[in-house]
Amino acid sequence: MGQWGRASLLDPRVTGGDLTGLLAVYSLSKQSTSRATGAAFVAGDPALIAGILPGAGKHAGMIVAGPVQAAMTVAPRG
């Protein structure tokens, strides 16, 4: 597993605290066996996220329902 175990791309031990140019896309639907929800998120460089947020979910049909968002916060992690 390497020196950090299962460290995320965004882990400060990996990035040195600099998220510039980094974007991680994570599908909770596959990891938590909740495929029907289509639950996923992006995290990373705030500038990159700000560039994709305006209308990205709305125009691509990817608005996640409120109950699914609530479930994402407590879903088991791999």
CORLINFEN-V761660 format. One record per pair of residues at least 6 apart in sequence whose ideal C-beta (glycine too) atoms are under 7 Angstrom apart, sorted by the first residue. I is the first residue (numbers start at 1). J is the second residue. Records with the same first field share a line. If there is no record, write none. Layout:
I=J, J
//
This chain:
4=11, 13, 14
7=13, 14
8=24
9=22, 24
10=19, 22, 24, 43, 44
15=22
19=44, 45
20=45
21=45
22=44, 45
23=42, 44, 45, 48
24=42, 43, 44
25=40, 42
26=40, 41
27=40
28=34, 39, 40, 72, 75
29=35, 37, 38, 39, 40
31=77, 78
32=75, 76
34=75
37=68
38=64
39=64, 68, 72
42=49
57=63
//
